[in-house]
Amino acid sequence: MIRDELLEILRCPETHQKLSLAPPELISRINAQITRHALRNRAGKIVEGPIEGGLLREDRTVLYPIRGKLPIMLIDEGVLTVESLNR
């Protein structure tokens, strides 16, 4: 999906932490929330349509969605993960 060389240099636009590809089970959980219209991005908008994948911030609290094989690296488009809610 994303070449290793690119993944090595990409950083979170907010904290500059490293990013990694999100595991498939996390993408499945997020897509289930999207289907139920139960997921909002950091801008507060309901996320529409399933995502292909995601880039997970090193602290595992924010995921940047991948759509059309492109990572959406905007702070407002990130979604909070379960790990962030358990803190």
Secondary structure, 3 states (H helix, E strand, C coil): CCCHHHHHHCECCCCCCEEEECCHHHHHHHHHHHHCCCCECCCCCECCCCCCEEEEECCCCEEEEEECCEECCCHHHCEECHHHHCC
